[in-house]
Every structure is written in C-alpha cells, then in structure tokens.
Amino acid sequence: MSLPLYLLAVAVFAMGTSEFMLVGLLPDVASDFGVPVGTAGVLTSAFAIGMVVGAPLAAALARNWPRRSSLLAFVLTFAAAHAAGAVTTSFPLLFATRVLAALANAGFLALALTAAATLVPPDQKGRALAVLLSGTTVATIAGVPGGSVLGTVLGWRATFWAVAALCLPAALGVLKGIPAGRVKAAATGGPALRAELALLTRPRLILVMLLGALVNAATFASFTFLAPVVTATAGLDELWISVVLMLFGAGSFVGITVAGRLSDQRPGLVIAVGGPLLLVGWPALAVLADKPVALCTLVFVQGALSFALGSTLITRVLYEAAQAPTMAGSYATAALNIGAVAGPLVAATTLSTKAGSVGPLWASGLLIAVALLITFPLRTRVATSPSAEVFQ
C-alpha cells in the first residue's frame, strides 16, 4: 500500500474523530444549550445530512479541479467550521457549523475514496478501503474516547478546538503526499458526468447502496446513544463512556481489518456470517446492557461485526460503480451517511418509550433484520465476486 493512501487515512482520522466525538459529549452539549439529549443527538444527523448532500455535489464540482488542491481546501474548511463551533453560544449556529463541516468532510471523503481505488491494483479496492477507513476506526479507539475525556475535564468546546488543530498536520500530509494532478477521468476524456450519474439506475448498485445504508443506520442508531446506556442502564461513571467507546472502536478496527482481506474475493462469507450475528447481537446487548462485563464484551463484538459487514458492502459499491471514476467515492459516501442520518433519528424516537436508553439497541436489531430480509432472496447478486470486466 502506498504512502499517500496512509496520509489520506490521517485526514480521515481527524474527520472521523469529529463525526463520532459528540457521542460521548451529548449530555454536556444538551446541558450547555438547554435542550434534551435527543435534540442534541440531531447534531449527529446534521453532520450526516451534510455528508449525504455534499458527497455527490462536491465530487461533481471537483471533477475538473486538481485533486491535491481540492483535498486541501476541504480539510481547511473543515478546521474553520470547528473553530466556529467552539465559540458559538447558539444551538442553531452550532447545527450550521456541523453541516458545513460535514460538507467539507463529504467532499474530502468522496475524493479520497476515489483516489484510494486508483492507488492500488484493480482487485484490491477492499484492502485500500480498509486502510482509508482505518482512520475512522482509530478515531473511535483513540480520537473519540480522548475527545470524551478532554470534554469531561475541560468542556466539550475544548474537543472542537482539538479537532481544528488536528486538521493542520492532516493538511500538511495532503500537501506533501498527494500528487497535484487532476482526476484521471477528467484529464483524459473519461466518461461524462451524465454517464456516471446514469449508473445510479443499475439495480445492483442501488441494492448494495441500500444495504450499506441499512447496516450503517443500525451502527449509528446504537453508537450515537451509547453514553446513556453506559450511565443510565449500566450505572457506570461518566469516565466509563470513554472506555466503552474505545472498545467499540477496537472492535471496529479488528472488523474492518479482517474484512479488508476478505471483501475483495469472498464478500459472501462476510455477509453470510456477519449479518446473522449482528441480528442476534443487538437484542442481546439490549437485554444484557445492565451488566457491565456483558456490555463491554458485546460492544466490542458489535463494533467488529458492524464495520466488517458495512465496509464489505461499501466495497461492493465501489466495484459496482467502477465505471464512474470520479463519482464512485461519492456514491459510497452517500450510502454510508444516509444510514448515519436515519439511524440516530430512528433511535431518538425510542428514548421516550418504555425501552428507555436501550431503545436504540432494539432499533439497531430491527434495521439489521430489514437488511437481511432484503439480502436473503438476492444474496447471490450482492455477494458475486467482481469479474474482470468490472476492472476495465
């Protein structure tokens, strides 16, 4: 794997820290602005909405721009949005900064996913995706728990400042490690934008995007509201939030690393094993969440399964959209974040029910059940290994 790919992962680490850090800070943010925790959770959805809208828009606009300049602009915009969020006293303005940061993140990730696929041989997209998204999993292991501790000690605003500062070395990495050339398709007369967008009418591409969105929705439904589960259900101290988040991140790193080795040639194995285990795991976590040992164990396992299955499905998106060299990354990003929008919104509605703080865990199980019901009759189409034609 090439050095530029790892440098892109550094930037993804900074952005992943921001995307997930509010999970451990929601109670403090809600208290600071005088809003319910469920309302504060909308900040996560706001970020994801910006990602969904921004990914295809930014990818389309940046088709003819130099790749390095585009990536650098997105990173610096991301940093500026966090600086603004750190000083605001208005919840609507904080919401707006999250959307702006998400737009910048979306543009960066859409270009980075496309770039990653071009930095490796055609049959190693899954491994390239695993390296790139390892920045996200490391963020859940180190960045998010670290942000949670920092927020507990110095307040949630300090975490925003830390993310803004973290963007600076990431920007330097982009500047030094990414070639200044334009996107290959635009520079060599590749497919027109209309032709790339037309791929969205293909049933196979729509199917894997839908399944990726459902699995990610299940992941975010529970991950967003893990803090109340730790404190209200398990009865643990606030500092345990960081421990649980770290366990989820460690599991996700293991899952995405293993899937990176399998998702190119044996995606059916990941789907066949990971899907049913996830379906059992979320309800089991809901039932056993009041037992700290079981909570910690199952959070690790669910993190591994969620990212293994989710990254495999997103890899399928890149394969199915291989004929859209400048837009494929945006399709994968949109699929990820449609789920990230829907998941917390669905989960938030369960907090006021009898299920209480474990409601999001039950919601995750339901979302996985829907994904498996769709997958089962179409499993051969979802898991078909890429043919040689896909790579041409």
C-alpha positions in Angstrom: 0.0 0.0 0.0 1.3 3.4 -0.9 2.3 6.2 1.4 -0.3 8.7 0.0 -3.0 6.2 1.0 -1.9 6.3 4.6 -1.7 10.1 4.5 -5.3 10.2 3.4 -6.1 7.9 6.4 -4.6 10.5 8.7 -7.0 13.1 7.5 -9.9 10.6 7.7 -8.8 10.1 11.4 -9.3 13.8 12.1 -12.7 13.9 10.4 -13.8 10.6 12.0 -12.9 12.0 15.4 -15.2 14.9 14.7 -18.0 12.8 13.3 -18.2 10.5 16.3 -17.0 12.6 19.1 -20.4 14.0 20.0 -21.5 10.5 21.1 -19.6 11.0 24.4 -20.4 14.7 24.7 -24.2 14.8 24.1 -25.2 15.1 27.7 -22.8 18.1 28.2 -23.8 19.8 24.9 -27.5 19.3 25.8 -27.0 20.8 29.2 -25.0 23.8 27.9 -27.6 24.8 25.4 -30.6 23.8 27.5 -32.0 21.2 25.1 -33.0 17.5 25.5 -30.4 14.8 24.8 -32.5 13.6 21.9 -32.4 17.1 20.4 -28.6 17.3 20.9 -28.4 13.9 19.1 -29.7 15.7 16.0 -26.2 17.2 15.6 -25.0 13.8 14.6 -27.8 13.6 12.0 -26.9 17.2 10.8 -23.4 16.1 10.1 -24.6 13.0 8.2 -27.1 15.1 6.2 -24.3 17.4 5.1 -22.3 14.3 4.1 -25.2 12.8 2.1 -25.8 16.1 0.2 -22.2 17.1 0.0 -20.6 13.9 -1.3 -22.1 13.9 -4.8 -22.2 17.7 -5.1 -18.6 18.1 -4.1 -17.4 15.2 -6.3 -19.3 16.6 -9.3 -17.9 20.1 -8.8 -14.3 18.9 -8.2 -14.2 16.7 -11.3 -12.0 19.2 -13.2 -10.1 20.5 -10.2 -6.6 19.5 -9.2 -7.0 16.7 -6.7 -4.5 17.9 -4.1 -5.9 21.5 -4.1 -9.4 20.1 -3.7 -8.5 17.9 -0.8 -6.5 20.7 0.9 -9.4 23.1 0.6 -11.8 20.6 2.1 -9.5 20.0 5.1 -9.0 23.7 5.9 -12.8 24.4 5.6 -13.4 21.5 8.0 -11.0 23.1 10.5 -12.6 26.6 10.2 -16.0 25.1 10.9 -14.8 23.5 14.1 -13.2 26.8 15.3 -16.6 28.5 14.7 -18.5 25.7 16.5 -16.1 26.0 19.5 -17.0 29.7 20.2 -20.8 29.8 19.4 -23.4 30.1 22.1 -26.3 29.4 19.6 -27.5 25.9 19.1 -28.8 26.7 15.6 -25.4 28.1 14.7 -23.7 25.0 16.1 -26.0 22.9 13.9 -25.0 25.0 10.9 -21.3 24.6 11.6 -21.8 20.8 11.8 -23.5 20.9 8.4 -20.6 23.0 6.9 -18.0 20.6 8.4 -19.9 17.7 7.0 -20.0 19.2 3.5 -16.2 19.6 3.7 -15.8 16.1 5.1 -18.1 14.7 2.3 -16.1 16.4 -0.4 -12.8 15.1 1.1 -14.0 11.6 1.6 -15.6 11.3 -1.8 -12.4 12.3 -3.5 -10.3 10.2 -1.1 -12.3 7.0 -1.7 -11.9 7.5 -5.5 -8.2 8.3 -5.1 -7.7 5.3 -2.9 -9.1 3.0 -5.5 -6.6 4.3 -8.1 -3.6 3.9 -5.8 -3.9 0.1 -5.7 -4.3 -2.7 -8.2 -7.9 -3.0 -9.5 -8.7 -6.2 -7.5 -7.6 -4.7 -4.1 -10.3 -2.0 -3.6 -11.4 -3.7 -0.4 -7.9 -3.5 1.1 -7.5 0.1 0.0 -10.8 1.0 1.6 -9.8 -0.8 4.8 -6.6 1.3 5.0 -8.5 4.5 4.3 -11.3 3.8 6.8 -8.9 2.6 9.4 -8.6 6.3 10.1 -12.2 6.2 11.2 -11.7 3.1 13.4 -8.6 4.6 15.0 -10.7 7.7 15.7 -13.2 5.6 17.6 -10.3 3.9 19.5 -8.2 7.0 20.4 -9.7 10.2 19.0 -13.3 9.8 20.2 -12.5 8.5 23.7 -9.7 11.1 24.0 -12.2 13.8 23.0 -14.7 12.5 25.6 -12.1 12.7 28.3 -11.0 16.1 27.2 -14.6 17.2 27.1 -15.2 15.8 30.6 -12.2 17.6 32.0 -12.2 20.9 30.0 -15.6 21.0 28.5 -17.0 20.0 25.1 -15.7 23.1 23.4 -12.1 22.1 24.0 -12.7 19.0 21.9 -13.8 21.2 19.0 -10.6 23.2 19.3 -8.6 20.0 19.4 -10.2 18.7 16.2 -9.5 22.0 14.4 -5.8 21.8 15.5 -5.6 18.1 14.3 -6.6 19.2 10.8 -3.4 21.1 10.4 -0.9 18.2 10.2 -3.5 16.4 8.1 -3.5 19.3 5.7 0.3 19.1 5.6 0.1 15.4 4.8 -2.2 16.1 1.9 0.0 18.8 0.6 3.1 16.7 0.8 1.8 13.3 -0.1 -0.9 13.7 -2.8 0.1 14.4 -6.5 -1.1 17.7 -7.8 -2.7 16.3 -11.0 -6.4 16.3 -11.9 -8.8 13.4 -11.6 -7.8 10.9 -14.3 -11.2 10.7 -16.0 -11.5 14.5 -16.4 -7.9 14.8 -17.5 -8.1 12.1 -20.2 -11.5 12.5 -21.6 -13.2 9.8 -19.4 -16.9 9.3 -19.0 -19.1 12.4 -18.9 -20.9 13.3 -15.6 -24.2 12.3 -17.1 -22.9 8.8 -17.9 -21.5 8.4 -14.4 -24.8 9.5 -12.8 -26.7 7.1 -15.1 -25.1 4.2 -13.2 -27.4 5.0 -10.3 -30.2 3.4 -12.3 -28.5 0.0 -12.1 -30.3 -2.3 -9.7 -27.2 -4.0 -8.4 -25.7 -0.6 -7.4 -28.9 0.6 -5.8 -29.1 -2.7 -3.9 -25.7 -2.6 -2.3 -26.1 1.1 -1.5 -29.4 0.4 0.2 -27.9 -2.5 2.2 -24.8 -0.4 3.2 -27.1 2.4 4.3 -29.2 0.0 6.5 -26.2 -1.6 8.2 -24.7 1.8 8.9 -28.1 3.1 10.2 -28.0 0.2 12.7 -24.5 1.0 13.7 -25.2 4.7 14.2 -28.5 4.1 15.9 -26.8 2.5 18.9 -23.4 4.2 18.7 -24.9 7.7 18.9 -26.6 6.9 22.2 -24.1 4.6 23.9 -23.4 7.3 26.6 -26.9 7.0 28.2 -26.6 3.2 28.0 -23.3 3.3 30.0 -24.5 5.7 32.6 -28.3 5.2 32.9 -28.6 1.4 32.2 -25.3 0.0 33.3 -25.0 2.6 36.1 -21.3 3.3 35.4 -19.5 6.6 36.0 -19.2 9.0 33.1 -15.5 8.2 32.5 -16.6 4.7 31.5 -18.2 6.2 28.4 -14.7 6.6 27.0 -13.8 3.0 27.8 -16.9 1.7 26.1 -16.3 3.9 23.1 -12.8 2.7 22.9 -13.9 -0.9 23.0 -16.3 -0.3 20.2 -13.5 1.4 18.2 -11.1 -1.5 18.9 -13.8 -3.9 17.6 -14.4 -1.8 14.5 -10.6 -1.8 13.8 -10.5 -5.6 14.0 -13.6 -6.0 11.9 -12.5 -3.6 9.1 -9.0 -5.2 9.0 -10.3 -8.7 8.7 -13.0 -7.6 6.1 -10.3 -5.8 4.1 -8.7 -9.2 3.5 -11.9 -10.9 2.5 -14.2 -8.3 0.9 -12.5 -8.3 -2.5 -12.7 -12.1 -3.2 -15.0 -13.5 -0.5 -17.7 -10.9 0.3 -20.3 -13.6 0.5 -18.6 -15.1 3.6 -18.5 -11.8 5.4 -22.2 -11.2 4.7 -23.3 -14.7 5.5 -21.5 -14.8 8.8 -21.7 -11.1 9.9 -25.4 -10.4 9.1 -27.0 -13.1 11.3 -24.5 -12.5 14.2 -25.4 -8.8 14.1 -29.1 -9.6 14.2 -28.6 -11.6 17.4 -26.0 -9.2 18.9 -28.0 -6.0 19.1 -31.0 -7.5 21.0 -28.6 -9.4 23.2 -26.8 -6.2 24.1 -30.2 -4.6 24.9 -31.1 -7.4 27.3 -27.6 -7.5 29.0 -26.7 -3.8 29.0 -27.2 -3.5 32.7 -24.4 -6.0 33.3 -21.0 -4.1 32.7 -19.0 -7.1 31.7 -21.5 -8.2 29.1 -21.9 -4.6 27.9 -18.2 -4.2 27.3 -17.9 -7.6 25.6 -20.8 -7.2 23.3 -19.9 -3.6 22.4 -16.5 -4.9 21.1 -18.2 -7.7 19.2 -20.8 -5.5 17.7 -18.2 -2.9 16.6 -16.3 -5.6 14.8 -19.3 -7.1 13.1 -20.8 -3.7 12.1 -17.7 -2.4 10.5 -16.8 -5.7 8.8 -20.2 -6.0 7.2 -20.6 -2.3 6.5 -17.1 -1.9 4.9 -17.7 -5.0 2.8 -21.0 -3.6 1.4 -19.3 -0.2 0.7 -16.6 -2.0 -1.1 -19.3 -3.6 -3.3 -20.5 -0.1 -4.1 -17.0 0.9 -5.4 -16.9 -2.3 -7.6 -20.4 -1.7 -8.9 -19.6 1.9 -9.7 -16.2 1.2 -11.2 -17.3 2.8 -14.5 -17.8 6.1 -12.6 -14.2 7.0 -11.8 -14.9 10.5 -10.4 -18.3 9.8 -8.7 -17.9 6.3 -7.3 -16.5 7.6 -4.0 -19.5 9.9 -3.6 -21.9 7.0 -4.0 -20.1 5.1 -1.3 -20.1 8.1 0.9 -23.8 8.8 0.4 -24.7 5.2 1.2 -22.7 5.4 4.4 -24.3 8.6 5.5 -27.9 8.0 4.5 -27.6 5.4 7.2 -25.9 7.7 9.6 -28.8 10.2 9.1 -31.6 7.6 9.5 -30.1 5.7 12.4 -30.0 8.4 15.1 -33.4 9.7 14.0 -34.9 6.3 14.4 -33.1 5.7 17.7 -34.1 9.0 19.2 -37.8 8.1 18.9 -37.2 5.1 21.1 -35.7 7.0 24.0 -39.2 8.2 25.1 -40.7 4.7 25.0 -40.7 2.0 27.7 -37.4 0.7 26.3 -35.7 3.9 27.5 -31.9 4.1 27.0 -31.7 0.7 25.4 -34.3 1.5 22.8 -31.7 2.4 20.2 -30.2 -1.1 20.6 -33.5 -2.7 19.7 -33.8 -0.3 16.8 -30.5 -1.5 15.5 -31.7 -5.1 15.6 -34.8 -4.1 13.6 -32.7 -2.3 11.0 -30.4 -5.4 10.6 -33.5 -7.6 10.3 -34.8 -5.4 7.4 -31.4 -5.6 5.7 -31.3 -9.4 6.0 -34.8 -9.8 4.7 -33.8 -7.8 1.6 -30.5 -9.6 1.2 -31.6 -13.2 1.5 -33.5 -13.6 -1.8 -30.9 -11.5 -3.6 -27.8 -12.8 -1.8 -26.0 -14.1 -4.9 -26.3 -10.7 -6.6 -25.0 -8.9 -3.6 -22.0 -11.2 -2.9 -20.9 -12.0 -6.5 -17.2 -11.6 -6.8 -16.1 -8.9 -9.2 -15.5 -10.1 -12.8 -12.6 -9.0 -14.9 -14.9 -6.6 -16.8 -15.5 -4.6 -13.7 -11.9 -3.7 -13.6 -11.6 -2.4 -17.1 
